[in-house]
């Protein structure tokens, strides 16, 4: 398969797709990687992404039977310096899945788009049974289902490394690394969606899930969180250009998403 190319952010290629995806702002500007149907910021230290951004519509998430997921191959991202890449060998016998951040199921209209979601820069180590193949998959499916109601759904996804209070009363951030390249295993993952109505009104849904086995009976609503908890933990400003929401997690939002700088 042909390697994806880096496209300048001001390029008119791919029908302005990058500018469409990033309509509501960049969460950060470190190591931006632009693919044909999603945008990624790569974390060289942790060998996974800081965040990925997608724009979903009812048309874009349609399943094209000619697109074969089984023909896609997990592969190193040739645009990432070899010092900072993750490899398939890092995941082998680790006990973790190569978990998509930009979901392959969101990009089944064209084979190239689906292929590009299998670059390892778009992967994070995820617990398989009980998380990646179950609750996380249900959240990904929910994002696609939102396109039945909304004109555009902008989805930002990424890893989190959250602290935990231990017996000595102090809080620590502990996370595992895998493979020779020390690929970081996130403690949690976030997913935030900006949902745009036909009239231009905006609703938001924000989720954080632990990277662990989750009871199948747990509803997705149990993982809804305030936006600022994700931003503070991730060190990102998500959808920075949005200053007014109709709803956040189904409720009336605060007047301001975040404090404005002087």
N, C-alpha and C positions, 0 to 999 in steps of 0.2 A: 504494500500500500504506500502511496505517496505521502511523504512527510508534510505536515501543515506548515505554512509559511507565516512569518510574522508580518502583519499588515499594519502600517502606520495608522495612528488613530485618526488622522485627517484624510485617509484614503477614501476614494469614491468606489473602491472595489466592493464586491459582494453586496451591491445595492445599498450601500450605507449601513449595512447590518450592525457594525460596532457602535455607531452613534445611536441607532435605535435601541440597542440593548442597554446602553449606558445613559439613557435619557434623563434619569433622575440623579445622576452623579456617580462619581467613583468613590468607593469606600476607602481607598488608599491608592497610592501610585507606585508601589514597589514592584519591580519585575513584571510589568504587564505583558500578558501573552494573549494575543487575539486569534481566535479560531473562527471558522466560517459561521458558527451559530452560537458561540458563547465566548465570554471574556474571563480571563483568569489572572490573578495576582499570585506569583509564586514565592513561597517562603523557602529560601535556600538553606536556612539553618535547620528547619524541621523536615525538609524534603517532602513537603506537601504544599497545598495552596493556602494563602491567607484567606482568600475568598474566590468564588466563581459567581458570575452573573449571567442570567438567562432572561430572554423575553419570550413568553409563551402566548400563543393565540390558538383559537379553535382550529385554524388551518395548520399551524406549524406542528401541533401535536398529533395530527392525524397519522395513522399507521399505514405506511406504504408496504404492501406485501412483498414488493420486490427488494426491500431493504432487509438484509439478513444479519441479525445480531450475531448469529453463530459464526459468521465469517470474520467478525472483528477480533483483533488480537491486542492483548495488553502489551504495551511496548514503551520503551524509554522515550522521553521527549527529546529529540535531537537539538532543540533550541535551548535546552538547559545545559549549562556547563557540566561536563562529566563529574567534576568534584561534588556537585550539588544535586545530582539526580538520585531518584530512587530507582531500583531495578526489580525485575521479577524475582531475582534470587533473594532479595530482602524479605519478600513475603513468603517464600517457600518454607513450609513446615513451621511457620510462625504462629499458626492458629488463628490468624486474622484474614478476613477477606480484603481484596482490593476493592474498597468501597467507592463508588462514584460520588462526586460532589455535584457536577452537572450530570444529571441522570441520563443514561442512554435512552430510556423510554421517552424522554422529552424530545428526542432528535431522531425520529424514525421516518421522516419524510424523504430524506436523501441519504444514500449510503455513506457519502463523504462525511456528512454531519455526524452520523452514528459512529463511524470509524474514529473520528477525532475525540470522542468522549472516552476512548480507551487509552489515551496517553496517560502514563503514570503520574504526570504532573496534576492530573485531575482526580487522583486517587488518594484516599487516606485509609490507614488500617482500621477496619471496623470489625467488631464482633459479628460473626456470621449468623448462625441460627439464633433467633430471638431478637435480633436487631436489624442488620443490613437486609436480610431476606424477609423480614417480617415488619416490625413497627416502622422502620425507616422507609421501607418500600411503600407502606401505606401512606406515609406523609408525602412521598414523591407522587403517588397516584392522586392524592388529594390536590396537589398543586395543578396537575393536569385537569382535574375535574373543575377547578375554578374557572377555566376558560369557557365552560358552558354558560357561565353567568356573566363574565367580564370580558370586555373587548381586548384588554391586554393584561397580562400577569407578569410582573417583573420579579424574579426570584433571585435572592442572594443567599448563598450557602457557604458555610465554612466550619473549621474546627475550633474548639475551645479547650483550654487547659486550665481547669478551675481548681481553686484551693479547697482543702478540706481540713476542718479543725480536728486535731489529734489529741491524744490522752494528756499531753503536757499543757494543753490549753492554747497552743499556738496553731496557726494555720500554715499549711504547706501545700505546694503544688508538686505532686508526684505523678509521673507518667512513664510508661515503658517506652523503650525504643527497640526496633527490630532490625536485623540484618547487619551486614558489614557497614552499611551507610548510615546506621543509627536513625532510621526513619521513625519519627515521633508518632506515638499512638495517642490521639486526643482523648481526653476524659469525657468530652461531650461534643455535640455538633449543634449548630444553629441553622435555621432556615427562616428567612423573612420574605414575605410576598407583599408587593404593592399591587393592588387590584384596581384597574381603571374601568369605570363604567362608560357606556356610550356617550354620556353627557359630560365626561371628564372628571367626575367625582372620584375620590380615592379612598379605598378601604385598605387596611393593613392587617396582616396576620404575622405573628412572631412566635417562633418555637425554639426550645432548647431540649435536646434529648440526651440522656447519658449513653455513653458508648458501652452498653451492657445489655444483658438479656432483659427484655421488658415483657411483662405479662401481656398476652394477646388481648386480654379483656380491657386493658387500659385505653381509654379514649384519647384521641389526639388532643382534645381540649385540655387535658391534664398537663400538657407540655407547653401551653401558651404562657408567655412571659412579657413583661414590659420591654419595649424596645431598648431603653437605656441600659438595662442590665446586660444585654448582648454587647452594645457598643462599648461600655466600660470594660467588660471582660476581654473583648476581642481587640480593643484599641483601634476601633474603626468608627467612622461616621457613616451610617448606612442611609442611602437615599437622601443625601444632604440637600438636594434641591427641593425636596418636598417640605412645604411649610404649613400645609393644612390638610387634615384628614377628615373624612366623614366618620370613620370608625376605626378603632384599633382593637383587634381580637373581639369584634362584635359589640364593642361598647363605645360610648362617646369618648374621644381622645382628649388629652390635655390640650390647652390652647397652643402650646409650642412643643414641638418634638424634643427640643434641646435648647440650652442657653445659646444666645447669639453672641458672637465675639464683638467687642467694641470696634 
